[in-house]
Each structure stands twice: as structure tokens, then as C-alpha cells.
Amino acid sequence: MRIWFKTIDIITNTKTEIIDLTETVKKVVKESNIKNGIVNVFTKHTTTGLCINEHEEGLLKDIVNYLQEIVPEDREYYHHHFFYKDGRAAVNAWAHLRSILLGAFVTIPLSNGEIMLGSRQRIFFIELDGPLSRQLIIQVIGD
């Protein structure tokens, strides 16, 4: 068994942003030269998330609206009363809570050098507190 990983830098441009990572993941799989196993995509940030779903513009807007509806920004959160050592206030509790709903990783089977997504499935990185510089780890494990 072999393990290959690559760190990917992402610069987000808006507060909430959905980025399709599918082609990036396919490229890393090809670079790995691993044919059968799994691919794990992991975000290193507590205010981002990952998911697999369909790339349809209306659905992507619905995802953002749903996250904003279920975890609104205008509530009073305990986290808003936390201060970092440099004096900055943490006023992004909604982003942390939304990331819990999404999760920090996705794992996809790999067969014959191809990720085994369904015909409409895509891999998405979701920024919840941007714009910021972010990092992902793509790890390919197998033979």
C-alpha cells in the first residue's frame, strides 16, 4: 500500500463561497499513480466545510441559503464573547456551526485510477468566513 498527499492552497473571494474541487482531486489522483484505494480530502480550517453533491447553480444557491437559515448570523452566540490573545473578538460562531453541519472531510473510492463519483456528483469546498487563504490536504491511499 502507498500513500500520496498534496496540500492545495485556495484563496476565497467572498464571505460564503462554494468551489468545485473535482478536477483538482482528479489531477492529484493522476499524479499519485495509485490505481485502487481511497481518496480523502480534508480541510484544515474550522470555518470551512466539504461535501459531495450536484453542480447545479440553483442548488448551490439553495445550499448557501439553507446554511444561513439554519444557522443565522444575527443570533447571540457565546463564541462572540471570546477574545484572542491579540485582542480580536471572535464574531464568527455561525461559520463554526455551519462547518459542523458540513464536515471537515470527504472520502471517495478509487478504482482503476478514477474517483468513483456518481454521474452528477462533484466535490465541493465551502468557505463560510471569507475571504481568506485556505489549505486542503488531498490524500490518496492504495495500490
C-alpha positions, 0 to 999 in steps of 0.5 A: 500500500502507498500513500500520496498527499498534496496540500492545495492552497485556495484563496476565497473571494467572498464571505460564503463561497462554494468551489468545485474541487473535482478536477483538482482531486482528479489531477492529484489522483493522476499524479499519485499513480495509485490505481485502487484505494481511497481518496480523502480530502480534508480541510484544515480550517474550522470555518470551512466545510466539504461535501459531495453533491450536484453542480447545479447553480440553483442548488448551490444557491439553495445550499448557501441559503439553507446554511444561513437559515439554519444557522443565522448570523444575527443570533447571540452566540457565546463564541462572540464573547471570546477574545484572542490573545491579540485582542480580536473578538471572535464574531464568527460562531455561525461559520463554526456551526455551519462547518459542523453541519458540513464536515471537515472531510470527504472520502471517495473510492478509487478504482482503476485510477478514477474517483468513483463519483456518481454521474452528477456528483462533484466535490465541493469546498465551502468557505463560510468566513471569507475571504481568506487563504485556505489549505486542503490536504488531498490524500490518496491511499492504495495500490 
